[in-house]
Amino acid sequence: MGFFRRTETRSDDNDRTRRLLDAGDTAFETEDSDFAEVVMEGLWSDVTTDPYPAAGHNYPRRD
């Protein structure tokens, strides 16, 4: 992740997603509640748009 770029790359996005999934695993190591199951189902969704990001959009800006 570059600290001086104003936009992010596919690699930045993938790294953030991986960290989010790892944090979700850690947060819900105990028996899953109904809420935790819904959150984790959303995180593990294999539904993506193709191409990503969608036409006319880009990765987030860093402000």
C-alpha positions in Angstrom: 0.0 0.0 0.0 1.6 3.3 -1.1 1.2 6.1 1.4 1.5 8.9 -1.1 -0.9 7.8 -3.8 -4.4 9.4 -3.8 -6.1 6.3 -5.2 -5.9 2.7 -4.3 -5.1 -0.3 -6.5 -6.5 -3.8 -6.9 -3.8 -5.0 -4.6 -4.8 -2.5 -1.9 -8.4 -3.6 -2.2 -7.5 -7.3 -2.0 -5.3 -6.7 1.1 -8.1 -4.8 2.8 -10.5 -7.6 2.0 -8.1 -10.2 3.4 -7.6 -8.2 6.6 -11.4 -7.8 7.0 -11.9 -11.6 6.6 -9.1 -12.3 9.1 -10.6 -9.9 11.6 -14.0 -11.4 11.2 -12.6 -14.9 11.9 -10.9 -13.6 15.0 -14.0 -11.7 16.2 -16.3 -14.7 15.9 -14.0 -17.5 17.2 -16.7 -18.3 19.8 -20.0 -20.0 19.0 -21.7 -18.0 16.3 -24.7 -15.9 17.1 -27.4 -15.3 14.5 -25.9 -11.8 13.9 -22.3 -13.2 13.4 -23.6 -15.8 10.9 -25.2 -13.0 8.8 -22.1 -10.9 8.9 -19.8 -13.7 8.0 -22.1 -14.9 5.2 -21.9 -11.4 3.7 -18.1 -11.3 4.0 -17.7 -14.7 2.4 -20.0 -14.0 -0.4 -18.6 -15.2 -3.7 -20.8 -12.9 -5.7 -18.8 -10.2 -7.6 -19.4 -7.8 -10.4 -17.5 -8.3 -13.5 -15.5 -6.2 -14.2 -14.6 -4.8 -10.8 -14.7 -1.9 -10.3 -17.7 -1.2 -12.5 -17.4 0.9 -15.6 -17.2 4.6 -14.7 -16.0 3.8 -11.2 -12.5 3.4 -9.6 -11.0 2.3 -6.4 -11.6 4.6 -3.4 -9.7 7.9 -3.1 -7.6 8.4 0.0 -8.6 11.6 1.7 
